[in-house]
Amino acid sequence: MKLFRSTANTRLFDFIVFYGRINMMIRKSDEMRREVRSEMRGGTGDINLVHMLEKEDMKGKARLCALMQIPVSGSIGEHLHDPDAEIYLVMSGTAKLEANGESFILNKGDAVFTGPAESHSVSNAGDTTLEIIGIVIE
């Protein structure tokens, strides 16, 4: 296995070559599907989603890989992951994560893993748009 770093201005993707076969998916930012979800999972506000990769792109390994932009005072309501799991990567802003009866403040660079049979919610606890990458693993 060889690891190749892209010389392009990509923030997230490295390319891995397995035994001479390339196993990768590239989606340019202007090709990413965008949508707005109001009151996502019972939360508040309009959440902008930029689908970095589609479910079909991830070959059954994940079903969501999206940048979620949560406005000031906005939130994604509490939801259960079962049997899947979710990773949050905070890209900018300040988040308040509620999980298992506890509250956590997250900032740029912080990461969260919510495993199967666990629930969580997230809200924007700052004064600028909160940007989180969400990856739901199957």
Rosetta constraint file for C-alpha pairs under 8 A:
AtomPair CA 1 CA 16 HARMONIC 7.04 0.50
AtomPair CA 1 CA 17 HARMONIC 5.76 0.50
AtomPair CA 1 CA 18 HARMONIC 4.90 0.50
AtomPair CA 1 CA 19 HARMONIC 6.08 0.50
AtomPair CA 2 CA 16 HARMONIC 6.04 0.50
AtomPair CA 2 CA 17 HARMONIC 5.46 0.50
AtomPair CA 2 CA 18 HARMONIC 7.01 0.50
AtomPair CA 3 CA 14 HARMONIC 7.24 0.50
AtomPair CA 3 CA 15 HARMONIC 6.13 0.50
AtomPair CA 3 CA 16 HARMONIC 4.92 0.50
AtomPair CA 3 CA 17 HARMONIC 6.61 0.50
AtomPair CA 4 CA 14 HARMONIC 6.29 0.50
AtomPair CA 4 CA 15 HARMONIC 5.24 0.50
AtomPair CA 4 CA 16 HARMONIC 6.27 0.50
AtomPair CA 4 CA 17 HARMONIC 7.80 0.50
AtomPair CA 5 CA 14 HARMONIC 5.24 0.50
AtomPair CA 5 CA 15 HARMONIC 6.35 0.50
AtomPair CA 6 CA 10 HARMONIC 7.11 0.50
AtomPair CA 6 CA 13 HARMONIC 7.68 0.50
AtomPair CA 6 CA 14 HARMONIC 6.31 0.50
AtomPair CA 6 CA 15 HARMONIC 7.19 0.50
AtomPair CA 15 CA 22 HARMONIC 7.99 0.50
AtomPair CA 15 CA 23 HARMONIC 7.90 0.50
AtomPair CA 15 CA 24 HARMONIC 6.55 0.50
AtomPair CA 16 CA 22 HARMONIC 6.79 0.50
AtomPair CA 16 CA 23 HARMONIC 6.62 0.50
AtomPair CA 16 CA 24 HARMONIC 7.19 0.50
AtomPair CA 17 CA 21 HARMONIC 5.71 0.50
AtomPair CA 17 CA 22 HARMONIC 4.76 0.50
AtomPair CA 17 CA 23 HARMONIC 6.29 0.50
AtomPair CA 18 CA 22 HARMONIC 6.34 0.50
AtomPair CA 18 CA 23 HARMONIC 6.96 0.50
AtomPair CA 25 CA 57 HARMONIC 6.66 0.50
AtomPair CA 27 CA 31 HARMONIC 6.29 0.50
AtomPair CA 27 CA 32 HARMONIC 6.77 0.50
AtomPair CA 27 CA 52 HARMONIC 6.94 0.50
AtomPair CA 27 CA 53 HARMONIC 6.89 0.50
AtomPair CA 28 CA 32 HARMONIC 6.80 0.50
AtomPair CA 29 CA 52 HARMONIC 7.42 0.50
AtomPair CA 32 CA 50 HARMONIC 6.34 0.50
AtomPair CA 32 CA 51 HARMONIC 5.63 0.50
AtomPair CA 32 CA 52 HARMONIC 5.61 0.50
AtomPair CA 32 CA 53 HARMONIC 7.30 0.50
AtomPair CA 33 CA 50 HARMONIC 5.92 0.50
AtomPair CA 33 CA 51 HARMONIC 5.26 0.50
AtomPair CA 33 CA 52 HARMONIC 7.46 0.50
AtomPair CA 34 CA 48 HARMONIC 7.30 0.50
AtomPair CA 34 CA 49 HARMONIC 5.66 0.50
AtomPair CA 34 CA 50 HARMONIC 4.63 0.50
AtomPair CA 34 CA 51 HARMONIC 6.21 0.50
AtomPair CA 35 CA 48 HARMONIC 5.96 0.50
AtomPair CA 35 CA 49 HARMONIC 5.31 0.50
AtomPair CA 35 CA 50 HARMONIC 6.73 0.50
AtomPair CA 36 CA 46 HARMONIC 6.22 0.50
AtomPair CA 36 CA 47 HARMONIC 5.55 0.50
AtomPair CA 36 CA 48 HARMONIC 4.57 0.50
AtomPair CA 36 CA 49 HARMONIC 6.08 0.50
AtomPair CA 37 CA 46 HARMONIC 5.63 0.50
AtomPair CA 37 CA 47 HARMONIC 5.21 0.50
AtomPair CA 37 CA 48 HARMONIC 6.56 0.50
AtomPair CA 37 CA 49 HARMONIC 7.58 0.50
AtomPair CA 38 CA 44 HARMONIC 7.22 0.50
AtomPair CA 38 CA 45 HARMONIC 5.82 0.50
AtomPair CA 38 CA 46 HARMONIC 4.33 0.50
AtomPair CA 38 CA 47 HARMONIC 6.20 0.50
AtomPair CA 39 CA 43 HARMONIC 4.54 0.50
AtomPair CA 39 CA 44 HARMONIC 4.56 0.50
AtomPair CA 39 CA 45 HARMONIC 5.43 0.50
AtomPair CA 39 CA 46 HARMONIC 6.24 0.50
AtomPair CA 39 CA 47 HARMONIC 7.52 0.50
AtomPair CA 39 CA 75 HARMONIC 7.61 0.50
AtomPair CA 39 CA 76 HARMONIC 7.08 0.50
AtomPair CA 39 CA 77 HARMONIC 7.78 0.50
AtomPair CA 40 CA 44 HARMONIC 7.01 0.50
AtomPair CA 40 CA 45 HARMONIC 7.91 0.50
AtomPair CA 40 CA 46 HARMONIC 7.61 0.50
AtomPair CA 40 CA 47 HARMONIC 6.92 0.50
AtomPair CA 40 CA 75 HARMONIC 7.54 0.50
AtomPair CA 40 CA 76 HARMONIC 5.26 0.50
AtomPair CA 40 CA 77 HARMONIC 6.46 0.50
AtomPair CA 41 CA 76 HARMONIC 5.74 0.50
AtomPair CA 41 CA 77 HARMONIC 4.68 0.50
AtomPair CA 41 CA 78 HARMONIC 6.64 0.50
AtomPair CA 41 CA 79 HARMONIC 6.60 0.50
AtomPair CA 42 CA 76 HARMONIC 6.78 0.50
AtomPair CA 42 CA 77 HARMONIC 4.72 0.50
AtomPair CA 42 CA 78 HARMONIC 7.33 0.50
AtomPair CA 43 CA 74 HARMONIC 7.15 0.50
AtomPair CA 43 CA 75 HARMONIC 4.84 0.50
AtomPair CA 43 CA 76 HARMONIC 4.41 0.50
AtomPair CA 43 CA 77 HARMONIC 3.97 0.50
AtomPair CA 43 CA 78 HARMONIC 7.67 0.50
AtomPair CA 44 CA 73 HARMONIC 7.54 0.50
AtomPair CA 44 CA 74 HARMONIC 4.91 0.50
AtomPair CA 44 CA 75 HARMONIC 5.02 0.50
AtomPair CA 44 CA 76 HARMONIC 6.77 0.50
AtomPair CA 44 CA 77 HARMONIC 7.60 0.50
AtomPair CA 45 CA 70 HARMONIC 7.77 0.50
AtomPair CA 45 CA 71 HARMONIC 6.97 0.50
AtomPair CA 45 CA 73 HARMONIC 7.55 0.50
AtomPair CA 45 CA 74 HARMONIC 4.83 0.50
AtomPair CA 45 CA 75 HARMONIC 6.72 0.50
AtomPair CA 46 CA 70 HARMONIC 7.30 0.50
AtomPair CA 46 CA 71 HARMONIC 7.24 0.50
AtomPair CA 46 CA 74 HARMONIC 7.26 0.50
AtomPair CA 47 CA 68 HARMONIC 6.58 0.50
AtomPair CA 47 CA 69 HARMONIC 5.73 0.50
AtomPair CA 47 CA 70 HARMONIC 5.13 0.50
AtomPair CA 47 CA 71 HARMONIC 7.00 0.50
AtomPair CA 47 CA 74 HARMONIC 7.58 0.50
AtomPair CA 47 CA 75 HARMONIC 7.91 0.50
AtomPair CA 47 CA 76 HARMONIC 7.99 0.50
AtomPair CA 48 CA 68 HARMONIC 5.75 0.50
AtomPair CA 48 CA 69 HARMONIC 5.00 0.50
AtomPair CA 48 CA 70 HARMONIC 6.81 0.50
AtomPair CA 49 CA 66 HARMONIC 6.14 0.50
AtomPair CA 49 CA 67 HARMONIC 5.64 0.50
AtomPair CA 49 CA 68 HARMONIC 4.68 0.50
AtomPair CA 49 CA 69 HARMONIC 6.38 0.50
AtomPair CA 50 CA 66 HARMONIC 5.30 0.50
AtomPair CA 50 CA 67 HARMONIC 5.03 0.50
AtomPair CA 50 CA 68 HARMONIC 6.59 0.50
AtomPair CA 51 CA 64 HARMONIC 7.50 0.50
AtomPair CA 51 CA 65 HARMONIC 6.06 0.50
AtomPair CA 51 CA 66 HARMONIC 4.29 0.50
AtomPair CA 51 CA 67 HARMONIC 6.54 0.50
AtomPair CA 52 CA 65 HARMONIC 5.72 0.50
AtomPair CA 52 CA 66 HARMONIC 5.16 0.50
AtomPair CA 52 CA 67 HARMONIC 6.94 0.50
AtomPair CA 53 CA 57 HARMONIC 6.09 0.50
AtomPair CA 53 CA 58 HARMONIC 7.24 0.50
AtomPair CA 53 CA 64 HARMONIC 7.25 0.50
AtomPair CA 53 CA 65 HARMONIC 5.52 0.50
AtomPair CA 53 CA 66 HARMONIC 7.03 0.50
AtomPair CA 54 CA 58 HARMONIC 6.89 0.50
AtomPair CA 54 CA 63 HARMONIC 7.16 0.50
AtomPair CA 54 CA 64 HARMONIC 6.70 0.50
AtomPair CA 54 CA 65 HARMONIC 7.06 0.50
AtomPair CA 55 CA 59 HARMONIC 7.09 0.50
AtomPair CA 55 CA 60 HARMONIC 7.16 0.50
AtomPair CA 55 CA 62 HARMONIC 6.42 0.50
AtomPair CA 55 CA 63 HARMONIC 4.46 0.50
AtomPair CA 55 CA 64 HARMONIC 6.10 0.50
AtomPair CA 55 CA 65 HARMONIC 7.99 0.50
AtomPair CA 56 CA 60 HARMONIC 7.20 0.50
AtomPair CA 56 CA 63 HARMONIC 7.93 0.50
AtomPair CA 58 CA 62 HARMONIC 5.83 0.50
AtomPair CA 58 CA 63 HARMONIC 7.25 0.50
AtomPair CA 60 CA 138 HARMONIC 7.01 0.50
AtomPair CA 61 CA 137 HARMONIC 6.15 0.50
AtomPair CA 61 CA 138 HARMONIC 5.66 0.50
AtomPair CA 62 CA 135 HARMONIC 7.06 0.50
AtomPair CA 62 CA 136 HARMONIC 5.55 0.50
AtomPair CA 62 CA 137 HARMONIC 4.16 0.50
AtomPair CA 62 CA 138 HARMONIC 5.02 0.50
AtomPair CA 63 CA 135 HARMONIC 7.59 0.50
AtomPair CA 63 CA 136 HARMONIC 5.65 0.50
AtomPair CA 63 CA 137 HARMONIC 6.38 0.50
AtomPair CA 63 CA 138 HARMONIC 6.65 0.50
AtomPair CA 64 CA 134 HARMONIC 7.00 0.50
AtomPair CA 64 CA 135 HARMONIC 5.23 0.50
AtomPair CA 64 CA 136 HARMONIC 4.96 0.50
AtomPair CA 64 CA 137 HARMONIC 7.47 0.50
AtomPair CA 65 CA 133 HARMONIC 7.00 0.50
AtomPair CA 65 CA 134 HARMONIC 5.69 0.50
AtomPair CA 65 CA 135 HARMONIC 4.47 0.50
AtomPair CA 65 CA 136 HARMONIC 6.73 0.50
AtomPair CA 66 CA 133 HARMONIC 5.52 0.50
AtomPair CA 66 CA 134 HARMONIC 5.44 0.50
AtomPair CA 66 CA 135 HARMONIC 6.71 0.50
AtomPair CA 67 CA 131 HARMONIC 6.66 0.50
AtomPair CA 67 CA 132 HARMONIC 5.70 0.50
AtomPair CA 67 CA 133 HARMONIC 4.34 0.50
AtomPair CA 67 CA 134 HARMONIC 6.39 0.50
AtomPair CA 68 CA 130 HARMONIC 7.94 0.50
AtomPair CA 68 CA 131 HARMONIC 5.64 0.50
AtomPair CA 68 CA 132 HARMONIC 5.20 0.50
AtomPair CA 68 CA 133 HARMONIC 5.96 0.50
AtomPair CA 68 CA 134 HARMONIC 6.96 0.50
AtomPair CA 69 CA 129 HARMONIC 6.43 0.50
AtomPair CA 69 CA 130 HARMONIC 5.66 0.50
AtomPair CA 69 CA 131 HARMONIC 4.63 0.50
AtomPair CA 69 CA 132 HARMONIC 6.62 0.50
AtomPair CA 70 CA 74 HARMONIC 5.61 0.50
AtomPair CA 70 CA 75 HARMONIC 6.51 0.50
AtomPair CA 70 CA 123 HARMONIC 7.58 0.50
AtomPair CA 70 CA 124 HARMONIC 6.36 0.50
AtomPair CA 70 CA 129 HARMONIC 5.71 0.50
AtomPair CA 70 CA 130 HARMONIC 4.99 0.50
AtomPair CA 70 CA 131 HARMONIC 6.37 0.50
AtomPair CA 71 CA 75 HARMONIC 7.91 0.50
AtomPair CA 71 CA 124 HARMONIC 6.77 0.50
AtomPair CA 71 CA 128 HARMONIC 7.14 0.50
AtomPair CA 71 CA 129 HARMONIC 4.73 0.50
AtomPair CA 71 CA 130 HARMONIC 6.36 0.50
AtomPair CA 72 CA 124 HARMONIC 5.68 0.50
AtomPair CA 72 CA 125 HARMONIC 7.32 0.50
AtomPair CA 72 CA 126 HARMONIC 6.55 0.50
AtomPair CA 72 CA 127 HARMONIC 5.78 0.50
AtomPair CA 72 CA 128 HARMONIC 5.86 0.50
AtomPair CA 72 CA 129 HARMONIC 5.66 0.50
AtomPair CA 72 CA 130 HARMONIC 7.36 0.50
AtomPair CA 73 CA 123 HARMONIC 7.05 0.50
AtomPair CA 73 CA 124 HARMONIC 5.58 0.50
AtomPair CA 73 CA 125 HARMONIC 6.90 0.50
AtomPair CA 73 CA 126 HARMONIC 7.93 0.50
AtomPair CA 74 CA 123 HARMONIC 5.88 0.50
AtomPair CA 74 CA 124 HARMONIC 5.66 0.50
AtomPair CA 75 CA 121 HARMONIC 7.56 0.50
AtomPair CA 75 CA 122 HARMONIC 5.70 0.50
AtomPair CA 75 CA 123 HARMONIC 3.98 0.50
AtomPair CA 75 CA 124 HARMONIC 6.13 0.50
AtomPair CA 76 CA 121 HARMONIC 5.75 0.50
AtomPair CA 76 CA 122 HARMONIC 5.40 0.50
AtomPair CA 76 CA 123 HARMONIC 6.25 0.50
AtomPair CA 77 CA 120 HARMONIC 7.81 0.50
AtomPair CA 77 CA 121 HARMONIC 5.02 0.50
AtomPair CA 77 CA 122 HARMONIC 6.82 0.50
AtomPair CA 78 CA 98 HARMONIC 7.97 0.50
AtomPair CA 78 CA 119 HARMONIC 6.45 0.50
AtomPair CA 78 CA 120 HARMONIC 5.07 0.50
AtomPair CA 78 CA 121 HARMONIC 4.16 0.50
AtomPair CA 78 CA 122 HARMONIC 7.63 0.50
AtomPair CA 79 CA 119 HARMONIC 5.25 0.50
AtomPair CA 79 CA 120 HARMONIC 5.77 0.50
AtomPair CA 79 CA 121 HARMONIC 6.56 0.50
AtomPair CA 80 CA 117 HARMONIC 6.53 0.50
AtomPair CA 80 CA 118 HARMONIC 5.74 0.50
AtomPair CA 80 CA 119 HARMONIC 4.09 0.50
AtomPair CA 80 CA 120 HARMONIC 6.82 0.50
AtomPair CA 81 CA 85 HARMONIC 5.56 0.50
AtomPair CA 81 CA 86 HARMONIC 7.37 0.50
AtomPair CA 81 CA 114 HARMONIC 7.55 0.50
AtomPair CA 81 CA 115 HARMONIC 6.96 0.50
AtomPair CA 81 CA 116 HARMONIC 5.29 0.50
AtomPair CA 81 CA 117 HARMONIC 5.50 0.50
AtomPair CA 81 CA 118 HARMONIC 5.67 0.50
AtomPair CA 81 CA 119 HARMONIC 5.96 0.50
AtomPair CA 82 CA 116 HARMONIC 4.91 0.50
AtomPair CA 82 CA 117 HARMONIC 4.83 0.50
AtomPair CA 82 CA 118 HARMONIC 7.31 0.50
AtomPair CA 83 CA 116 HARMONIC 5.16 0.50
AtomPair CA 83 CA 117 HARMONIC 6.56 0.50
AtomPair CA 83 CA 138 HARMONIC 7.33 0.50
AtomPair CA 84 CA 115 HARMONIC 7.20 0.50
AtomPair CA 84 CA 116 HARMONIC 5.36 0.50
AtomPair CA 84 CA 136 HARMONIC 6.78 0.50
AtomPair CA 84 CA 137 HARMONIC 5.71 0.50
AtomPair CA 84 CA 138 HARMONIC 4.78 0.50
AtomPair CA 85 CA 113 HARMONIC 7.38 0.50
AtomPair CA 85 CA 114 HARMONIC 5.60 0.50
AtomPair CA 85 CA 115 HARMONIC 4.59 0.50
AtomPair CA 85 CA 116 HARMONIC 5.09 0.50
AtomPair CA 85 CA 136 HARMONIC 5.69 0.50
AtomPair CA 85 CA 137 HARMONIC 5.22 0.50
AtomPair CA 85 CA 138 HARMONIC 6.71 0.50
AtomPair CA 86 CA 113 HARMONIC 5.83 0.50
AtomPair CA 86 CA 114 HARMONIC 5.18 0.50
AtomPair CA 86 CA 115 HARMONIC 6.64 0.50
AtomPair CA 86 CA 134 HARMONIC 6.80 0.50
AtomPair CA 86 CA 135 HARMONIC 5.50 0.50
AtomPair CA 86 CA 136 HARMONIC 4.32 0.50
AtomPair CA 86 CA 137 HARMONIC 5.89 0.50
AtomPair CA 87 CA 111 HARMONIC 7.12 0.50
AtomPair CA 87 CA 112 HARMONIC 5.54 0.50
AtomPair CA 87 CA 113 HARMONIC 4.59 0.50
AtomPair CA 87 CA 114 HARMONIC 6.37 0.50
AtomPair CA 87 CA 133 HARMONIC 7.91 0.50
AtomPair CA 87 CA 134 HARMONIC 5.71 0.50
AtomPair CA 87 CA 135 HARMONIC 5.11 0.50
AtomPair CA 87 CA 136 HARMONIC 6.48 0.50
AtomPair CA 87 CA 137 HARMONIC 7.85 0.50
AtomPair CA 88 CA 111 HARMONIC 5.55 0.50
AtomPair CA 88 CA 112 HARMONIC 5.07 0.50
AtomPair CA 88 CA 113 HARMONIC 6.62 0.50
AtomPair CA 88 CA 132 HARMONIC 6.22 0.50
AtomPair CA 88 CA 133 HARMONIC 5.62 0.50
AtomPair CA 88 CA 134 HARMONIC 4.76 0.50
AtomPair CA 88 CA 135 HARMONIC 6.63 0.50
AtomPair CA 89 CA 109 HARMONIC 6.79 0.50
AtomPair CA 89 CA 110 HARMONIC 6.09 0.50
AtomPair CA 89 CA 111 HARMONIC 4.58 0.50
AtomPair CA 89 CA 112 HARMONIC 6.68 0.50
AtomPair CA 89 CA 132 HARMONIC 5.45 0.50
AtomPair CA 89 CA 133 HARMONIC 5.07 0.50
AtomPair CA 89 CA 134 HARMONIC 6.66 0.50
AtomPair CA 90 CA 95 HARMONIC 7.82 0.50
AtomPair CA 90 CA 106 HARMONIC 7.24 0.50
AtomPair CA 90 CA 107 HARMONIC 6.27 0.50
AtomPair CA 90 CA 108 HARMONIC 5.00 0.50
AtomPair CA 90 CA 109 HARMONIC 5.52 0.50
AtomPair CA 90 CA 110 HARMONIC 5.48 0.50
AtomPair CA 90 CA 111 HARMONIC 6.31 0.50
AtomPair CA 90 CA 130 HARMONIC 7.88 0.50
AtomPair CA 90 CA 131 HARMONIC 6.21 0.50
AtomPair CA 90 CA 132 HARMONIC 4.51 0.50
AtomPair CA 90 CA 133 HARMONIC 6.54 0.50
AtomPair CA 91 CA 107 HARMONIC 8.00 0.50
AtomPair CA 91 CA 108 HARMONIC 5.09 0.50
AtomPair CA 91 CA 109 HARMONIC 6.12 0.50
AtomPair CA 91 CA 130 HARMONIC 7.80 0.50
AtomPair CA 91 CA 131 HARMONIC 5.32 0.50
AtomPair CA 91 CA 132 HARMONIC 5.46 0.50
AtomPair CA 91 CA 133 HARMONIC 7.04 0.50
AtomPair CA 92 CA 107 HARMONIC 6.96 0.50
AtomPair CA 92 CA 108 HARMONIC 4.79 0.50
AtomPair CA 92 CA 109 HARMONIC 7.81 0.50
AtomPair CA 92 CA 129 HARMONIC 7.68 0.50
AtomPair CA 92 CA 130 HARMONIC 5.74 0.50
AtomPair CA 92 CA 131 HARMONIC 5.14 0.50
AtomPair CA 92 CA 132 HARMONIC 7.19 0.50
AtomPair CA 93 CA 107 HARMONIC 6.15 0.50
AtomPair CA 93 CA 108 HARMONIC 6.18 0.50
AtomPair CA 93 CA 124 HARMONIC 7.66 0.50
AtomPair CA 93 CA 126 HARMONIC 6.24 0.50
AtomPair CA 93 CA 127 HARMONIC 7.89 0.50
AtomPair CA 93 CA 128 HARMONIC 6.16 0.50
AtomPair CA 93 CA 129 HARMONIC 6.21 0.50
AtomPair CA 93 CA 130 HARMONIC 4.47 0.50
AtomPair CA 93 CA 131 HARMONIC 6.43 0.50
AtomPair CA 94 CA 105 HARMONIC 7.00 0.50
AtomPair CA 94 CA 106 HARMONIC 5.77 0.50
AtomPair CA 94 CA 107 HARMONIC 4.83 0.50
AtomPair CA 94 CA 108 HARMONIC 7.10 0.50
AtomPair CA 94 CA 124 HARMONIC 6.16 0.50
AtomPair CA 94 CA 125 HARMONIC 5.38 0.50
AtomPair CA 94 CA 126 HARMONIC 4.99 0.50
AtomPair CA 94 CA 130 HARMONIC 6.22 0.50
AtomPair CA 95 CA 105 HARMONIC 5.71 0.50
AtomPair CA 95 CA 106 HARMONIC 4.98 0.50
AtomPair CA 95 CA 107 HARMONIC 6.40 0.50
AtomPair CA 95 CA 122 HARMONIC 6.51 0.50
AtomPair CA 95 CA 123 HARMONIC 5.67 0.50
AtomPair CA 95 CA 124 HARMONIC 4.89 0.50
AtomPair CA 95 CA 125 HARMONIC 5.15 0.50
AtomPair CA 95 CA 126 HARMONIC 7.07 0.50
AtomPair CA 95 CA 130 HARMONIC 6.81 0.50
AtomPair CA 96 CA 103 HARMONIC 6.66 0.50
AtomPair CA 96 CA 104 HARMONIC 5.64 0.50
AtomPair CA 96 CA 105 HARMONIC 4.70 0.50
AtomPair CA 96 CA 106 HARMONIC 6.27 0.50
AtomPair CA 96 CA 122 HARMONIC 5.59 0.50
AtomPair CA 96 CA 123 HARMONIC 5.21 0.50
AtomPair CA 96 CA 124 HARMONIC 6.31 0.50
AtomPair CA 96 CA 125 HARMONIC 5.65 0.50
AtomPair CA 97 CA 103 HARMONIC 5.63 0.50
AtomPair CA 97 CA 104 HARMONIC 5.10 0.50
AtomPair CA 97 CA 105 HARMONIC 6.36 0.50
AtomPair CA 97 CA 106 HARMONIC 7.26 0.50
AtomPair CA 97 CA 120 HARMONIC 6.97 0.50
AtomPair CA 97 CA 121 HARMONIC 5.81 0.50
AtomPair CA 97 CA 122 HARMONIC 4.50 0.50
AtomPair CA 97 CA 123 HARMONIC 6.62 0.50
AtomPair CA 98 CA 102 HARMONIC 5.66 0.50
AtomPair CA 98 CA 103 HARMONIC 4.58 0.50
AtomPair CA 98 CA 104 HARMONIC 6.49 0.50
AtomPair CA 98 CA 120 HARMONIC 5.50 0.50
AtomPair CA 98 CA 121 HARMONIC 5.24 0.50
AtomPair CA 98 CA 122 HARMONIC 6.28 0.50
AtomPair CA 99 CA 103 HARMONIC 6.54 0.50
AtomPair CA 99 CA 118 HARMONIC 7.85 0.50
AtomPair CA 99 CA 119 HARMONIC 6.18 0.50
AtomPair CA 99 CA 120 HARMONIC 4.52 0.50
AtomPair CA 99 CA 121 HARMONIC 6.78 0.50
AtomPair CA 100 CA 118 HARMONIC 7.54 0.50
AtomPair CA 100 CA 119 HARMONIC 6.98 0.50
AtomPair CA 100 CA 120 HARMONIC 7.24 0.50
AtomPair CA 105 CA 125 HARMONIC 7.99 0.50
AtomPair CA 106 CA 110 HARMONIC 5.93 0.50
AtomPair CA 106 CA 111 HARMONIC 7.98 0.50
AtomPair CA 114 CA 118 HARMONIC 6.24 0.50
AtomPair CA 114 CA 119 HARMONIC 7.24 0.50
AtomPair CA 114 CA 120 HARMONIC 7.47 0.50
AtomPair CA 124 CA 129 HARMONIC 7.37 0.50
AtomPair CA 124 CA 130 HARMONIC 5.79 0.50
AtomPair CA 126 CA 130 HARMONIC 7.48 0.50
